[in-house]
């Protein structure tokens, strides 16, 4: 199916993407990429004018997809804890980043090493801690159910749009409200202590990108 896309509205692009027929029959996770400072370095981005295609985003949103799952009922998949906030991923998964020069889908390790080169050792890329990425990972079902935004973060003080909005209606759920930042983008500094975890709801969704890349190997 057609992949809907509007520049600078990655969260809405991914909300539609994960419901696209191209991702049917797969396990799908969504990642909101940011950090405590809301200054996250992402390479290989289309909007960059730099040779290395580096952009400092306040946040970014991407999707991860498993290979197509077998239709054979005899083919059993590893049992997952239904309470876990996201699916366990391995090297067979792909990344769908609609703003990347890499295209989509891209093998997960290739994407992580290209978009966050400090995850590859030795990388030759030194990045200040304040620009390193934290992923808020969740299943597509959790993202679809809990995402809600009135787009007000994209409106300048004078009432003009910071970027042309999508032609589709805002994905706004009145019973949830405008929670893009409070629910998804706002992140504590990692790693958390057990005491910190009590004060940060949904902290079980947070993974440092370097840890994710390491655990996939």
N, C-alpha and C positions, 0 to 999 in steps of 0.2 A: 504494500500500500504506500501511498504518498506520505513522505515524512514532512510534517509541518515544521516550519522554522521561521523565527523572527529574531534578528540580531539583538543581543543584549537582554533577551528574555529566556535564558537557558532553563530556568526552573519550569516554565510553562512548556517549552519545547520538549523537555524530558517527560513531563506529565503526559503529554500526548504520545510521545514515542513509545513508552512502555506499554501502551495499549494498542500499538500498531500490530497488524497481523504478521509483520516480519519477525516479531518477537514471540509469537504464539508457540506453545509447546516447549518453552524454555523456562528455567528458573531465572528470575531477573532481580537484581539489586539496584538501588539508586544510591548515589553518593553526592552529598552536598560537600563541596571542597572549600575549606576556609581555614581559619585558625583564630586564636584568641585576639590577635590584633586586627583581624579582617584585612590582612595584606598577604595574600598567598601567591607565590611565584609559580606560574604555569608556562611551560615552554610549548613550542609547536602550535601556537594559536594564530588563527587566520587574521585576527584584528591587529596583530603586532606589525610595526614598521621596522623592527629590528631584524638583523640577519639571523639571529638565533630564535626569532619568533617568541620572545619572552614577553609575557604580560603579567602585571601585578593586579589580580582581581581582588575585590572585596569578598566575593564568593563565586563559585562555579558549580554547575550541576551536570553530572554524567550518569550513564547507565552501564551496568555490567550484565552480560547474558551468558548463560551456560550453553553448551551444545544442545541441539534439539534432543529432547528426552525420548527414549524408546516408547513406542506404542505397545510393545509386547508386555502383557501383564506379568509374564514370567521373569522379566528383567527387573530385578529389585534394585532400588537405589538406596544408598545409605540413609538410615533413619535420622531425621533431624528433630531437634527439640522445637516444638511449635512455639515455645515462648521466646526463642532466640529472635533478636530483632532483624537479623539478616541471614541469608543463605551462606554457608561455607563455600569458599571459592578455591579453585585450583588453576593450574596453567592452561587448562582447556577452555577457560572462559575468555570472552572478548569484551572490549570496551567500545561504547558508542558515545563519542564526543562530537556533537554536531558543529563545534567551533574549532576543531583541530585540523591542521593541514595534513594530518595522517590519514584523513578519511575515516570511514566507519563501515563495518566493525574492524577492530585491530586486536591482535592477540594481547592479552592482558599485560604480560611482562614487557612486551615491546612498547606498549603504550606508557606504562609507568616509567620505564627507563628513558623514553624520549621526552615525556611531558614533565617528569620530575627527575632529571638526570643524576641528582645526588643520591638516588636510590640504587644506582649501579656502582659497584666497587671493583676496581678504583674508577672513579668518575671523572676526576680532574675538575669538577665543578664544586666550588665552595659557596654555600648559601648560609646567610645569617639565620639563626633559629627563628627569628620573628617572621620570616618569609616561608618557612617550611609548612607543608600541607598536613592538615588533619581531615580525615574523611568521616562524615556522619553517614554511616551505612544503614540502609533499611531495605526491606523487601519492597517490591513495586506496590504490593497490596497496601502496605502501611503508608507509603508515600501518597498513593491515590486517595486513600481514605482520610488522611490528615492534612494534606496540603490545602492552603487557602491564602490568596493574596488579592488585594484590591489595586495593586500596581502603584500605590501612592509613593513608594520609594523611588519611582522613576519620573516623578513630577518635580520640577524645579520650583523654588520659592515664588517665581512669577507666574506659576501655573502652566508653563510650557513643558512639553515632554523632553526628557533627556535623550531619548531615542524613540523613534516611531513605534507605537505599540502594535501588538498583533491585531489582525483583523478579526480573530475569534473573540468571543466574550471572555471577560476575566474569569479565572477559576476561583471563585469566591464562595465560601460556604458561610452563610450568616450565623449559623450556630457555632462556628469555630472562630470566625473573625479573621483579622489580618495578622497572621502569625508567621509570616515568612522568616523574619529575623528571630523573633523570640523562640520559635519552635525549632528552626532548622539551622540558621546561620550563626547565631550566638553560640560561642564555644568557650569552655574554660581552658586554661593552660594545662597541657598534658606533660607528664603523667599525673593522674589524680591520686590523692591518698584515699584510703577507705572513708575517712571523715568527709573529704570533699565530695565523694560520690553521693552522699546523702543529700547534698545541697544542689545537685545538678541532675534533674530528671532527664531520662533518656541518655545518660552517660554511657550506658552499655552499647550505644551505637557508634561510639567514637573510636577511631583507629588511626594511628600515625601512618602516613603513607610509607615511610621507611620500614615500619613493622610489617605492613601488608606485603610489600615487595619481598621482604626477607622470608616471610612465612610461606610464600607461594613456591619457593625454590625446592 
